[in-house]
């Protein structure tokens, strides 16, 4: 079975811990819905070169460096990231500034349009 035309993949609430195995979808996947899992590291996400939308709220990301790997997705414009441990103790405005600084191409965060 070929997945070369797969554009949207919904994997929420599947106890997933890594992005391993998604590499073959790098040239086609545009949206990845992977919220409510156990992802702590974002290694491998950069292979998804067509990814525009990443919903990964309520995972286990604890380090800001993991966002640098997300920035390897060259066309990513919409991210849902709330509920990760890294943002729990931040004011919303500080959170938005930090994300925008690390992901400058991002247009939308947690469902809200980001200022240019």
Backbone as XML, in Angstrom:
<?xml version="1.0"?>
<chain id="A" units="angstrom">
  <residue number="1" name="UNK">
    <atom name="N" x="0.844" y="-1.177" z="0.000"/>
    <atom name="CA" x="0.000" y="0.000" z="0.000"/>
    <atom name="C" x="0.892" y="1.243" z="0.000"/>
  </residue>
  <residue number="2" name="UNK">
    <atom name="N" x="0.570" y="2.186" z="-0.867"/>
    <atom name="CA" x="1.336" y="3.418" z="-0.974"/>
    <atom name="C" x="0.629" y="4.556" z="-0.243"/>
  </residue>
  <residue number="3" name="UNK">
    <atom name="N" x="1.415" y="5.369" z="0.443"/>
    <atom name="CA" x="0.861" y="6.514" z="1.164"/>
    <atom name="C" x="1.353" y="7.822" z="0.548"/>
  </residue>
  <residue number="4" name="UNK">
    <atom name="N" x="1.730" y="7.795" z="-0.722"/>
    <atom name="CA" x="2.330" y="8.957" z="-1.369"/>
    <atom name="C" x="1.383" y="10.129" z="-1.539"/>
  </residue>
  <residue number="5" name="UNK">
    <atom name="N" x="0.088" y="9.891" z="-1.387"/>
    <atom name="CA" x="-0.887" y="10.975" z="-1.529"/>
    <atom name="C" x="-1.493" y="11.382" z="-0.194"/>
  </residue>
  <residue number="6" name="UNK">
    <atom name="N" x="-0.999" y="10.820" z="0.898"/>
    <atom name="CA" x="-1.533" y="11.131" z="2.226"/>
    <atom name="C" x="-1.197" y="12.574" z="2.597"/>
  </residue>
  <residue number="7" name="UNK">
    <atom name="N" x="-2.211" y="13.380" z="2.863"/>
    <atom name="CA" x="-2.016" y="14.791" z="3.203"/>
    <atom name="C" x="-2.228" y="15.063" z="4.686"/>
  </residue>
  <residue number="8" name="UNK">
    <atom name="N" x="-3.198" y="14.391" z="5.298"/>
    <atom name="CA" x="-3.538" y="14.627" z="6.703"/>
    <atom name="C" x="-3.453" y="13.307" z="7.455"/>
  </residue>
  <residue number="9" name="UNK">
    <atom name="N" x="-2.753" y="13.331" z="8.587"/>
    <atom name="CA" x="-2.618" y="12.134" z="9.416"/>
    <atom name="C" x="-2.995" y="12.489" z="10.851"/>
  </residue>
  <residue number="10" name="UNK">
    <atom name="N" x="-4.000" y="11.806" z="11.381"/>
    <atom name="CA" x="-4.476" y="12.047" z="12.745"/>
    <atom name="C" x="-4.033" y="10.898" z="13.645"/>
  </residue>
  <residue number="11" name="UNK">
    <atom name="N" x="-3.174" y="11.209" z="14.608"/>
    <atom name="CA" x="-2.627" y="10.195" z="15.509"/>
    <atom name="C" x="-2.809" y="10.582" z="16.977"/>
  </residue>
  <residue number="12" name="UNK">
    <atom name="N" x="-3.767" y="11.422" z="17.260"/>
    <atom name="CA" x="-3.996" y="11.862" z="18.633"/>
    <atom name="C" x="-4.396" y="10.712" z="19.540"/>
  </residue>
  <residue number="13" name="UNK">
    <atom name="N" x="-3.968" y="10.804" z="20.808"/>
    <atom name="CA" x="-4.328" y="9.840" z="21.849"/>
    <atom name="C" x="-3.930" y="8.397" z="21.507"/>
  </residue>
  <residue number="14" name="UNK">
    <atom name="N" x="-2.683" y="8.248" z="21.055"/>
    <atom name="CA" x="-2.183" y="6.920" z="20.696"/>
    <atom name="C" x="-0.940" y="6.509" z="21.472"/>
  </residue>
  <residue number="15" name="UNK">
    <atom name="N" x="-0.620" y="7.218" z="22.539"/>
    <atom name="CA" x="0.535" y="6.911" z="23.384"/>
    <atom name="C" x="1.854" y="6.925" z="22.602"/>
  </residue>
  <residue number="16" name="UNK">
    <atom name="N" x="1.948" y="7.799" z="21.609"/>
    <atom name="CA" x="3.143" y="7.935" z="20.774"/>
    <atom name="C" x="4.209" y="8.713" z="21.538"/>
  </residue>
  <residue number="17" name="UNK">
    <atom name="N" x="5.461" y="8.271" z="21.399"/>
    <atom name="CA" x="6.574" y="8.916" z="22.103"/>
    <atom name="C" x="7.568" y="9.596" z="21.170"/>
  </residue>
  <residue number="18" name="UNK">
    <atom name="N" x="7.594" y="9.219" z="19.882"/>
    <atom name="CA" x="8.570" y="9.788" z="18.945"/>
    <atom name="C" x="7.928" y="10.021" z="17.580"/>
  </residue>
  <residue number="19" name="UNK">
    <atom name="N" x="8.660" y="10.733" z="16.742"/>
    <atom name="CA" x="8.232" y="10.949" z="15.360"/>
    <atom name="C" x="8.818" y="9.894" z="14.421"/>
  </residue>
  <residue number="20" name="UNK">
    <atom name="N" x="9.464" y="8.894" z="14.955"/>
    <atom name="CA" x="10.084" y="7.842" z="14.160"/>
    <atom name="C" x="9.048" y="7.150" z="13.283"/>
  </residue>
  <residue number="21" name="UNK">
    <atom name="N" x="9.425" y="6.916" z="12.028"/>
    <atom name="CA" x="8.551" y="6.196" z="11.109"/>
    <atom name="C" x="7.759" y="7.089" z="10.173"/>
  </residue>
  <residue number="22" name="UNK">
    <atom name="N" x="7.819" y="8.389" z="10.361"/>
    <atom name="CA" x="7.068" y="9.307" z="9.502"/>
    <atom name="C" x="7.877" y="9.772" z="8.290"/>
  </residue>
  <residue number="23" name="UNK">
    <atom name="N" x="9.149" y="9.423" z="8.238"/>
    <atom name="CA" x="10.041" y="9.876" z="7.173"/>
    <atom name="C" x="9.500" y="9.608" z="5.769"/>
  </residue>
  <residue number="24" name="UNK">
    <atom name="N" x="8.895" y="8.434" z="5.499"/>
    <atom name="CA" x="8.384" y="8.186" z="4.149"/>
    <atom name="C" x="7.278" y="9.157" z="3.719"/>
  </residue>
  <residue number="25" name="UNK">
    <atom name="N" x="6.702" y="9.885" z="4.668"/>
    <atom name="CA" x="5.632" y="10.828" z="4.351"/>
    <atom name="C" x="6.160" y="12.246" z="4.136"/>
  </residue>
  <residue number="26" name="UNK">
    <atom name="N" x="7.470" y="12.403" z="4.162"/>
    <atom name="CA" x="8.094" y="13.721" z="4.103"/>
    <atom name="C" x="7.744" y="14.557" z="2.896"/>
  </residue>
  <residue number="27" name="UNK">
    <atom name="N" x="7.457" y="13.930" z="1.768"/>
    <atom name="CA" x="7.173" y="14.673" z="0.547"/>
    <atom name="C" x="5.688" y="14.861" z="0.277"/>
  </residue>
  <residue number="28" name="UNK">
    <atom name="N" x="4.822" y="14.430" z="1.201"/>
    <atom name="CA" x="3.390" y="14.569" z="0.935"/>
    <atom name="C" x="2.574" y="15.082" z="2.123"/>
  </residue>
  <residue number="29" name="UNK">
    <atom name="N" x="2.963" y="14.755" z="3.340"/>
    <atom name="CA" x="2.145" y="15.081" z="4.510"/>
    <atom name="C" x="2.109" y="16.590" z="4.759"/>
  </residue>
  <residue number="30" name="UNK">
    <atom name="N" x="0.899" y="17.153" z="4.818"/>
    <atom name="CA" x="0.717" y="18.585" z="5.040"/>
    <atom name="C" x="0.192" y="18.901" z="6.437"/>
  </residue>
  <residue number="31" name="UNK">
    <atom name="N" x="-0.531" y="17.962" z="7.050"/>
    <atom name="CA" x="-1.078" y="18.186" z="8.386"/>
    <atom name="C" x="-0.850" y="16.951" z="9.248"/>
  </residue>
  <residue number="32" name="UNK">
    <atom name="N" x="-0.320" y="17.183" z="10.448"/>
    <atom name="CA" x="-0.106" y="16.099" z="11.407"/>
    <atom name="C" x="-0.789" y="16.473" z="12.709"/>
  </residue>
  <residue number="33" name="UNK">
    <atom name="N" x="-1.760" y="15.678" z="13.089"/>
    <atom name="CA" x="-2.510" y="15.883" z="14.330"/>
    <atom name="C" x="-2.021" y="14.827" z="15.312"/>
  </residue>
  <residue number="34" name="UNK">
    <atom name="N" x="-1.200" y="15.240" z="16.259"/>
    <atom name="CA" x="-0.539" y="14.282" z="17.145"/>
    <atom name="C" x="-0.643" y="14.714" z="18.611"/>
  </residue>
  <residue number="35" name="UNK">
    <atom name="N" x="-1.741" y="15.385" z="18.939"/>
    <atom name="CA" x="-1.978" y="15.873" z="20.302"/>
    <atom name="C" x="-2.305" y="14.733" z="21.259"/>
  </residue>
  <residue number="36" name="UNK">
    <atom name="N" x="-2.134" y="15.026" z="22.540"/>
    <atom name="CA" x="-2.445" y="14.085" z="23.621"/>
    <atom name="C" x="-1.676" y="12.770" z="23.474"/>
  </residue>
  <residue number="37" name="UNK">
    <atom name="N" x="-0.366" y="12.903" z="23.329"/>
    <atom name="CA" x="0.528" y="11.756" z="23.296"/>
    <atom name="C" x="1.620" y="11.981" z="24.340"/>
  </residue>
  <residue number="38" name="UNK">
    <atom name="N" x="2.758" y="11.332" z="24.177"/>
    <atom name="CA" x="3.844" y="11.427" z="25.152"/>
    <atom name="C" x="5.143" y="11.887" z="24.503"/>
  </residue>
  <residue number="39" name="UNK">
    <atom name="N" x="5.044" y="12.729" z="23.486"/>
    <atom name="CA" x="6.224" y="13.178" z="22.752"/>
    <atom name="C" x="7.005" y="14.200" z="23.573"/>
  </residue>
  <residue number="40" name="UNK">
    <atom name="N" x="8.276" y="13.890" z="23.805"/>
    <atom name="CA" x="9.162" y="14.789" z="24.547"/>
    <atom name="C" x="10.204" y="15.405" z="23.617"/>
  </residue>
  <residue number="41" name="UNK">
    <atom name="N" x="10.678" y="14.634" z="22.645"/>
    <atom name="CA" x="11.694" y="15.079" z="21.691"/>
    <atom name="C" x="11.076" y="15.157" z="20.299"/>
  </residue>
  <residue number="42" name="UNK">
    <atom name="N" x="11.515" y="16.136" z="19.520"/>
    <atom name="CA" x="10.946" y="16.326" z="18.184"/>
    <atom name="C" x="11.886" y="15.860" z="17.071"/>
  </residue>
  <residue number="43" name="UNK">
    <atom name="N" x="12.881" y="15.064" z="17.414"/>
    <atom name="CA" x="13.813" y="14.530" z="16.418"/>
    <atom name="C" x="13.030" y="13.808" z="15.320"/>
  </residue>
  <residue number="44" name="UNK">
    <atom name="N" x="13.363" y="14.123" z="14.069"/>
    <atom name="CA" x="12.721" y="13.476" z="12.935"/>
    <atom name="C" x="11.618" y="14.302" z="12.301"/>
  </residue>
  <residue number="45" name="UNK">
    <atom name="N" x="11.113" y="15.306" z="12.999"/>
    <atom name="CA" x="10.021" y="16.117" z="12.447"/>
    <atom name="C" x="10.478" y="16.885" z="11.210"/>
  </residue>
  <residue number="46" name="UNK">
    <atom name="N" x="11.763" y="17.228" z="11.147"/>
    <atom name="CA" x="12.285" y="17.998" z="10.025"/>
    <atom name="C" x="12.220" y="17.284" z="8.695"/>
  </residue>
  <residue number="47" name="UNK">
    <atom name="N" x="11.995" y="15.982" z="8.705"/>
    <atom name="CA" x="11.875" y="15.236" z="7.447"/>
    <atom name="C" x="10.541" y="15.517" z="6.754"/>
  </residue>
  <residue number="48" name="UNK">
    <atom name="N" x="9.614" y="16.145" z="7.459"/>
    <atom name="CA" x="8.287" y="16.440" z="6.894"/>
    <atom name="C" x="8.336" y="17.808" z="6.208"/>
  </residue>
  <residue number="49" name="UNK">
    <atom name="N" x="8.893" y="17.840" z="5.017"/>
    <atom name="CA" x="9.184" y="19.086" z="4.306"/>
    <atom name="C" x="7.946" y="19.814" z="3.793"/>
  </residue>
  <residue number="50" name="UNK">
    <atom name="N" x="6.809" y="19.145" z="3.698"/>
    <atom name="CA" x="5.579" y="19.783" z="3.210"/>
    <atom name="C" x="4.619" y="20.125" z="4.346"/>
  </residue>
  <residue number="51" name="UNK">
    <atom name="N" x="5.020" y="19.869" z="5.585"/>
    <atom name="CA" x="4.134" y="20.044" z="6.733"/>
    <atom name="C" x="3.779" y="21.516" z="6.943"/>
  </residue>
  <residue number="52" name="UNK">
    <atom name="N" x="2.481" y="21.813" z="6.880"/>
    <atom name="CA" x="1.978" y="23.172" z="7.087"/>
    <atom name="C" x="1.314" y="23.317" z="8.447"/>
  </residue>
  <residue number="53" name="UNK">
    <atom name="N" x="0.702" y="22.238" z="8.938"/>
    <atom name="CA" x="-0.082" y="22.274" z="10.175"/>
    <atom name="C" x="0.411" y="21.178" z="11.112"/>
  </residue>
  <residue number="54" name="UNK">
    <atom name="N" x="0.732" y="21.562" z="12.347"/>
    <atom name="CA" x="1.163" y="20.602" z="13.362"/>
    <atom name="C" x="0.379" y="20.854" z="14.641"/>
  </residue>
  <residue number="55" name="UNK">
    <atom name="N" x="-0.496" y="19.922" z="14.965"/>
    <atom name="CA" x="-1.253" y="19.993" z="16.212"/>
    <atom name="C" x="-0.598" y="19.023" z="17.178"/>
  </residue>
  <residue number="56" name="UNK">
    <atom name="N" x="0.161" y="19.560" z="18.132"/>
    <atom name="CA" x="0.828" y="18.684" z="19.104"/>
    <atom name="C" x="0.690" y="19.217" z="20.526"/>
  </residue>
  <residue number="57" name="UNK">
    <atom name="N" x="-0.523" y="19.649" z="20.857"/>
    <atom name="CA" x="-0.766" y="20.106" z="22.225"/>
    <atom name="C" x="-0.814" y="18.903" z="23.171"/>
  </residue>
  <residue number="58" name="UNK">
    <atom name="N" x="-0.598" y="19.191" z="24.434"/>
    <atom name="CA" x="-0.682" y="18.179" z="25.491"/>
    <atom name="C" x="0.199" y="16.963" z="25.211"/>
  </residue>
  <residue number="59" name="UNK">
    <atom name="N" x="1.476" y="17.260" z="24.974"/>
    <atom name="CA" x="2.493" y="16.227" z="24.884"/>
    <atom name="C" x="3.454" y="16.443" z="26.051"/>
  </residue>
  <residue number="60" name="UNK">
    <atom name="N" x="4.718" y="16.093" z="25.895"/>
    <atom name="CA" x="5.666" y="16.144" z="27.016"/>
    <atom name="C" x="6.917" y="16.957" z="26.719"/>
  </residue>
  <residue number="61" name="UNK">
    <atom name="N" x="6.818" y="17.937" z="25.809"/>
    <atom name="CA" x="7.982" y="18.741" z="25.432"/>
    <atom name="C" x="8.387" y="19.637" z="26.603"/>
  </residue>
  <residue number="62" name="UNK">
    <atom name="N" x="9.661" y="19.511" z="27.004"/>
    <atom name="CA" x="10.163" y="20.229" z="28.183"/>
    <atom name="C" x="11.293" y="21.203" z="27.874"/>
  </residue>
  <residue number="63" name="UNK">
    <atom name="N" x="11.861" y="21.154" z="26.659"/>
    <atom name="CA" x="13.028" y="21.975" z="26.334"/>
    <atom name="C" x="12.771" y="22.826" z="25.094"/>
  </residue>
  <residue number="64" name="UNK">
    <atom name="N" x="13.180" y="24.105" z="25.177"/>
    <atom name="CA" x="12.979" y="25.014" z="24.054"/>
    <atom name="C" x="13.743" y="24.577" z="22.809"/>
  </residue>
  <residue number="65" name="UNK">
    <atom name="N" x="14.848" y="23.879" z="22.976"/>
    <atom name="CA" x="15.620" y="23.409" z="21.830"/>
    <atom name="C" x="14.825" y="22.517" z="20.890"/>
  </residue>
  <residue number="66" name="UNK">
    <atom name="N" x="13.795" y="21.880" z="21.402"/>
    <atom name="CA" x="12.964" y="21.015" z="20.554"/>
    <atom name="C" x="12.230" y="21.827" z="19.486"/>
  </residue>
  <residue number="67" name="UNK">
    <atom name="N" x="11.984" y="23.100" z="19.758"/>
    <atom name="CA" x="11.331" y="23.948" z="18.758"/>
    <atom name="C" x="12.253" y="24.231" z="17.582"/>
  </residue>
  <residue number="68" name="UNK">
    <atom name="N" x="13.559" y="24.201" z="17.815"/>
    <atom name="CA" x="14.503" y="24.392" z="16.713"/>
    <atom name="C" x="14.330" y="23.291" z="15.675"/>
  </residue>
  <residue number="69" name="UNK">
    <atom name="N" x="14.041" y="22.090" z="16.121"/>
    <atom name="CA" x="13.821" y="20.976" z="15.191"/>
    <atom name="C" x="12.513" y="21.167" z="14.433"/>
  </residue>
  <residue number="70" name="UNK">
    <atom name="N" x="11.505" y="21.700" z="15.108"/>
    <atom name="CA" x="10.230" y="21.980" z="14.433"/>
    <atom name="C" x="10.443" y="23.041" z="13.357"/>
  </residue>
  <residue number="71" name="UNK">
    <atom name="N" x="11.359" y="23.969" z="13.596"/>
    <atom name="CA" x="11.660" y="25.017" z="12.619"/>
    <atom name="C" x="12.285" y="24.445" z="11.346"/>
  </residue>
  <residue number="72" name="UNK">
    <atom name="N" x="12.728" y="23.195" z="11.370"/>
    <atom name="CA" x="13.263" y="22.537" z="10.174"/>
    <atom name="C" x="12.168" y="22.193" z="9.168"/>
  </residue>
  <residue number="73" name="UNK">
    <atom name="N" x="10.912" y="22.359" z="9.540"/>
    <atom name="CA" x="9.786" y="22.168" z="8.615"/>
    <atom name="C" x="9.598" y="23.503" z="7.889"/>
  </residue>
  <residue number="74" name="UNK">
    <atom name="N" x="10.054" y="23.609" z="6.634"/>
    <atom name="CA" x="10.168" y="24.907" z="5.970"/>
    <atom name="C" x="8.857" y="25.628" z="5.666"/>
  </residue>
  <residue number="75" name="UNK">
    <atom name="N" x="7.733" y="24.931" z="5.598"/>
    <atom name="CA" x="6.468" y="25.594" z="5.260"/>
    <atom name="C" x="5.458" y="25.569" z="6.405"/>
  </residue>
  <residue number="76" name="UNK">
    <atom name="N" x="5.900" y="25.187" z="7.602"/>
    <atom name="CA" x="4.992" y="25.144" z="8.747"/>
    <atom name="C" x="4.461" y="26.539" z="9.049"/>
  </residue>
  <residue number="77" name="UNK">
    <atom name="N" x="3.134" y="26.656" z="9.131"/>
    <atom name="CA" x="2.533" y="27.965" z="9.413"/>
    <atom name="C" x="1.513" y="27.932" z="10.540"/>
  </residue>
  <residue number="78" name="UNK">
    <atom name="N" x="1.078" y="26.757" z="10.957"/>
    <atom name="CA" x="0.031" y="26.641" z="11.979"/>
    <atom name="C" x="0.464" y="25.597" z="13.009"/>
  </residue>
  <residue number="79" name="UNK">
    <atom name="N" x="0.633" y="26.029" z="14.264"/>
    <atom name="CA" x="1.069" y="25.143" z="15.339"/>
    <atom name="C" x="0.124" y="25.260" z="16.525"/>
  </residue>
  <residue number="80" name="UNK">
    <atom name="N" x="-0.302" y="24.124" z="17.045"/>
    <atom name="CA" x="-1.021" y="24.081" z="18.321"/>
    <atom name="C" x="-0.082" y="23.366" z="19.285"/>
  </residue>
  <residue number="81" name="UNK">
    <atom name="N" x="0.347" y="24.089" z="20.321"/>
    <atom name="CA" x="1.414" y="23.605" z="21.195"/>
    <atom name="C" x="1.087" y="23.740" z="22.683"/>
  </residue>
  <residue number="82" name="UNK">
    <atom name="N" x="-0.066" y="24.279" z="23.014"/>
    <atom name="CA" x="-0.440" y="24.490" z="24.418"/>
    <atom name="C" x="-0.477" y="23.152" z="25.161"/>
  </residue>
  <residue number="83" name="UNK">
    <atom name="N" x="-0.318" y="23.224" z="26.466"/>
    <atom name="CA" x="-0.405" y="22.017" z="27.276"/>
    <atom name="C" x="0.869" y="21.208" z="27.379"/>
  </residue>
  <residue number="84" name="UNK">
    <atom name="N" x="1.959" y="21.694" z="26.796"/>
    <atom name="CA" x="3.255" y="21.036" z="26.950"/>
    <atom name="C" x="3.936" y="21.609" z="28.192"/>
  </residue>
  <residue number="85" name="UNK">
    <atom name="N" x="4.690" y="20.796" z="28.932"/>
    <atom name="CA" x="5.315" y="21.270" z="30.171"/>
    <atom name="C" x="6.157" y="22.533" z="30.004"/>
  </residue>
  <residue number="86" name="UNK">
    <atom name="N" x="6.767" y="22.705" z="28.851"/>
    <atom name="CA" x="7.638" y="23.855" z="28.619"/>
    <atom name="C" x="6.898" y="25.187" z="28.733"/>
  </residue>
  <residue number="87" name="UNK">
    <atom name="N" x="5.598" y="25.201" z="28.493"/>
    <atom name="CA" x="4.845" y="26.463" z="28.494"/>
    <atom name="C" x="3.955" y="26.643" z="29.720"/>
  </residue>
  <residue number="88" name="UNK">
    <atom name="N" x="3.930" y="25.676" z="30.595"/>
    <atom name="CA" x="3.017" y="25.715" z="31.736"/>
    <atom name="C" x="3.205" y="26.924" z="32.637"/>
  </residue>
  <residue number="89" name="UNK">
    <atom name="N" x="4.437" y="27.365" z="32.856"/>
    <atom name="CA" x="4.699" y="28.447" z="33.800"/>
    <atom name="C" x="4.923" y="29.802" z="33.139"/>
  </residue>
  <residue number="90" name="UNK">
    <atom name="N" x="4.562" y="29.924" z="31.874"/>
    <atom name="CA" x="4.747" y="31.188" z="31.158"/>
    <atom name="C" x="3.424" y="31.930" z="31.027"/>
  </residue>
  <residue number="91" name="UNK">
    <atom name="N" x="3.495" y="33.249" z="31.098"/>
    <atom name="CA" x="2.336" y="34.066" z="30.748"/>
    <atom name="C" x="2.090" y="33.862" z="29.257"/>
  </residue>
  <residue number="92" name="UNK">
    <atom name="N" x="0.842" y="33.985" z="28.829"/>
    <atom name="CA" x="0.522" y="33.738" z="27.426"/>
    <atom name="C" x="1.313" y="34.645" z="26.489"/>
  </residue>
  <residue number="93" name="UNK">
    <atom name="N" x="1.465" y="35.916" z="26.832"/>
    <atom name="CA" x="2.193" y="36.833" z="25.951"/>
    <atom name="C" x="3.662" y="36.424" z="25.817"/>
  </residue>
  <residue number="94" name="UNK">
    <atom name="N" x="4.289" y="36.007" z="26.913"/>
    <atom name="CA" x="5.689" y="35.563" z="26.868"/>
    <atom name="C" x="5.819" y="34.283" z="26.047"/>
  </residue>
  <residue number="95" name="UNK">
    <atom name="N" x="4.859" y="33.406" z="26.188"/>
    <atom name="CA" x="4.828" y="32.150" z="25.425"/>
    <atom name="C" x="4.765" y="32.442" z="23.933"/>
  </residue>
  <residue number="96" name="UNK">
    <atom name="N" x="3.870" y="33.333" z="23.536"/>
    <atom name="CA" x="3.703" y="33.654" z="22.121"/>
    <atom name="C" x="4.974" y="34.299" z="21.552"/>
  </residue>
  <residue number="97" name="UNK">
    <atom name="N" x="5.598" y="35.184" z="22.321"/>
    <atom name="CA" x="6.836" y="35.836" z="21.881"/>
    <atom name="C" x="7.946" y="34.799" z="21.706"/>
  </residue>
  <residue number="98" name="UNK">
    <atom name="N" x="8.077" y="33.903" z="22.658"/>
    <atom name="CA" x="9.129" y="32.877" z="22.603"/>
    <atom name="C" x="8.932" y="31.947" z="21.405"/>
  </residue>
  <residue number="99" name="UNK">
    <atom name="N" x="7.710" y="31.532" z="21.168"/>
    <atom name="CA" x="7.425" y="30.652" z="20.022"/>
    <atom name="C" x="7.714" y="31.385" z="18.715"/>
  </residue>
  <residue number="100" name="UNK">
    <atom name="N" x="7.246" y="32.609" z="18.588"/>
    <atom name="CA" x="7.449" y="33.377" z="17.351"/>
    <atom name="C" x="8.939" y="33.619" z="17.101"/>
  </residue>
  <residue number="101" name="UNK">
    <atom name="N" x="9.706" y="33.836" z="18.155"/>
    <atom name="CA" x="11.152" y="34.041" z="18.023"/>
    <atom name="C" x="11.813" y="32.774" z="17.469"/>
  </residue>
  <residue number="102" name="UNK">
    <atom name="N" x="11.370" y="31.633" z="17.930"/>
    <atom name="CA" x="11.977" y="30.368" z="17.517"/>
    <atom name="C" x="11.407" y="29.824" z="16.211"/>
  </residue>
  <residue number="103" name="UNK">
    <atom name="N" x="10.183" y="30.216" z="15.882"/>
    <atom name="CA" x="9.525" y="29.766" z="14.652"/>
    <atom name="C" x="9.036" y="30.999" z="13.887"/>
  </residue>
  <residue number="104" name="UNK">
    <atom name="N" x="9.938" y="31.764" z="13.290"/>
    <atom name="CA" x="9.567" y="33.056" z="12.696"/>
    <atom name="C" x="8.589" y="32.974" z="11.524"/>
  </residue>
  <residue number="105" name="UNK">
    <atom name="N" x="8.509" y="31.844" z="10.844"/>
    <atom name="CA" x="7.590" y="31.713" z="9.706"/>
    <atom name="C" x="6.157" y="31.396" z="10.138"/>
  </residue>
  <residue number="106" name="UNK">
    <atom name="N" x="5.970" y="31.098" z="11.411"/>
    <atom name="CA" x="4.661" y="30.698" z="11.923"/>
    <atom name="C" x="3.645" y="31.831" z="11.777"/>
  </residue>
  <residue number="107" name="UNK">
    <atom name="N" x="2.447" y="31.487" z="11.296"/>
    <atom name="CA" x="1.379" y="32.473" z="11.115"/>
    <atom name="C" x="0.273" y="32.328" z="12.155"/>
  </residue>
  <residue number="108" name="UNK">
    <atom name="N" x="0.142" y="31.129" z="12.710"/>
    <atom name="CA" x="-0.952" y="30.859" z="13.635"/>
    <atom name="C" x="-0.446" y="29.985" z="14.777"/>
  </residue>
  <residue number="109" name="UNK">
    <atom name="N" x="-0.801" y="30.352" z="16.025"/>
    <atom name="CA" x="-0.396" y="29.593" z="17.203"/>
    <atom name="C" x="-1.614" y="29.340" z="18.076"/>
  </residue>
  <residue number="110" name="UNK">
    <atom name="N" x="-1.867" y="28.089" z="18.367"/>
    <atom name="CA" x="-2.994" y="27.694" z="19.221"/>
    <atom name="C" x="-4.311" y="28.290" z="18.736"/>
  </residue>
  <residue number="111" name="UNK">
    <atom name="N" x="-4.486" y="28.317" z="17.421"/>
    <atom name="CA" x="-5.744" y="28.776" z="16.831"/>
    <atom name="C" x="-5.865" y="30.277" z="16.655"/>
  </residue>
  <residue number="112" name="UNK">
    <atom name="N" x="-4.851" y="31.039" z="17.040"/>
    <atom name="CA" x="-4.904" y="32.498" z="16.914"/>
    <atom name="C" x="-3.820" y="32.990" z="15.963"/>
  </residue>
  <residue number="113" name="UNK">
    <atom name="N" x="-4.192" y="33.949" z="15.117"/>
    <atom name="CA" x="-3.249" y="34.525" z="14.166"/>
    <atom name="C" x="-2.185" y="35.311" z="14.928"/>
  </residue>
  <residue number="114" name="UNK">
    <atom name="N" x="-0.931" y="35.110" z="14.536"/>
    <atom name="CA" x="0.192" y="35.834" z="15.141"/>
    <atom name="C" x="0.438" y="37.132" z="14.379"/>
  </residue>
  <residue number="115" name="UNK">
    <atom name="N" x="0.822" y="38.196" z="15.080"/>
    <atom name="CA" x="1.162" y="39.438" z="14.370"/>
    <atom name="C" x="2.423" y="39.238" z="13.535"/>
  </residue>
  <residue number="116" name="UNK">
    <atom name="N" x="2.502" y="39.959" z="12.453"/>
    <atom name="CA" x="3.676" y="39.864" z="11.559"/>
    <atom name="C" x="4.928" y="40.330" z="12.240"/>
  </residue>
</chain>
